[in-house]
Amino acid sequence: MRQAPYDGRLAVGATLPEDGVTYYDVPTEYRVRPGYRYTIVNEQPVLVDRSHRIVEVID
């Protein structure tokens, strides 16, 4: 899994770049709202919406 380096503040509401980040579909067993994807940023998984805005930082 490819991780994205990110220098900004990793928090809900921050927007990640479209390029240079690999976004993955969330497995259906997690029952996440359609359109949400996830990625790994600085070794931290985050859930993002269609505009690449972080909606949840997963612990």
SULBELNOR-V9135 format. One record per residue. N is the residue number from 1. D_FIRST is the distance of its C-alpha to the first C-alpha in Angstrom with 1 decimal. Layout:
n | d_first
N | D_FIRST
N | D_FIRST
//
This chain:
n | d_first
1 | 0.0
2 | 3.8
3 | 6.5
4 | 9.9
5 | 13.0
6 | 15.8
7 | 19.4
8 | 20.9
9 | 21.7
10 | 18.9
11 | 21.2
12 | 22.0
13 | 23.5
14 | 21.7
15 | 20.4
16 | 17.2
17 | 17.5
18 | 17.0
19 | 16.0
20 | 13.3
21 | 11.0
22 | 8.5
23 | 10.0
24 | 9.4
25 | 12.5
26 | 13.5
27 | 14.7
28 | 18.5
29 | 19.5
30 | 18.7
31 | 21.4
32 | 20.1
33 | 22.3
34 | 21.7
35 | 20.1
36 | 17.7
37 | 14.0
38 | 11.4
39 | 8.9
40 | 8.1
41 | 11.0
42 | 12.4
43 | 10.6
44 | 12.2
45 | 11.1
46 | 13.5
47 | 15.1
48 | 16.5
49 | 19.4
50 | 20.1
51 | 21.2
52 | 17.9
53 | 20.0
54 | 18.6
55 | 20.4
56 | 19.1
57 | 17.4
58 | 16.2
59 | 17.5
//
